Structures are given as structure tokens and as C-alpha cells.
Amino acid sequence: TERYVWTRVRYRQLGGFRFRRQAPIGPYIADFVCHEAKLILELDGGQHAEQVTHDAARTEWFEAQGFRLLRVWNHQVFQ
């Protein structure tokens, strides 16, 4: 899923914004981040259904740093 999304957001294909893949931000690694827009895109597979508390803490930390976080389930990417 990440590879599929990466082929569509790299090289400024999405609105001219530059995205980085697997980017470290503080104690976490974001799936995709656009620093210009302060936007993080997280792709979640089935394992995330079991780690809701951890994901909520990550989201809270990212938002406290001024990022907006968009969390999408893997199957939604292909719909």
C-alpha cells in the first residue's frame, strides 16, 4: 500500500507539495509527511485495530507539534 501511495505523491505530483516517505519526526516515524503543509499521512493495516491507544498517543504528539494527521486504512487507499 505504501509503495502504491508513494508512486502517486513523490516528485511533487500532489498539488506541487513535496512528500517524504518513512520520515522520522521526534520519537516517531511518519509514513508520509509534507513539511510545507504540516501534513502527515498514515496508512493503517489490520494490526492498528489492536494498537488504538498507541496510535492515539502518536496522533496527539504529532498534533502538538503543529501537524495535521490523516489516517487511512489500507483497503481505503484502493477504493
N, C-alpha and C positions, 0 to 999 in steps of 0.2 A: 504494500500500500504506500509506504514512504517513497519508494522508487517511482511509483506512478505519479504521485503528487509532485515530487522533485522535478520530473520532466516537464511539468506544467508551470512551475513557479521560478525555476532558475533562469538566468540570463534576462532578468527584468521583464519576463513575459506577462506578469500580472500587474497591470497598471503602471509599469515602469518602476515598480518597487523591487529592491534587492532583498532577497531572502537568503538566509544561511541555514544549512541543514546540520542537525545534531550540534547545536551551538551551546557551549557552556555559559550559563548565566548564574552567578553566585554558586550555591551548592547544588544546582540542578542542571540538567541538560535538556534544552528545548528541542522538540522535533524539528520545528521550523521557526525562525524568528526574522522579523523585519524591524530593524532598529529605527529606521526612518519613521515608520508608522507606530512604533512601540506596540507591535502586534506579535503574538505567539500563537502558532497553530499546532495543536497537539492531536495526534491521531491515536485513538484508543482501540485496542483489541479486547478480546474477551477477558484477559487477565485483569483489566481495570475494573471490572464489575466486583472484584474481590478486594480491591485496594482503594475504596472510596475515601477513607479517612486520609490516606497519604496523598491522593490526588487533590483533595480539598485543601490540604496544607500547602501543596505546591502552588495551586491557583492563588491562594491568599498571599503567598510570598511574592509571586510574580506581580500581582496587582498592587501590592505595597511598593513595588519598585517602579510603578507607573505603566506597566504593560497591561494591554487588554489581552485576554486569553480566549481563544476559540477552540473548543474541544469537540472533536468529531469522531464518531465511531467508524472503524474501518469500512464496514459494509455501506455506510452512507456515502463514502467517497465515490463508490462505483455506481451509485443510483443517479 
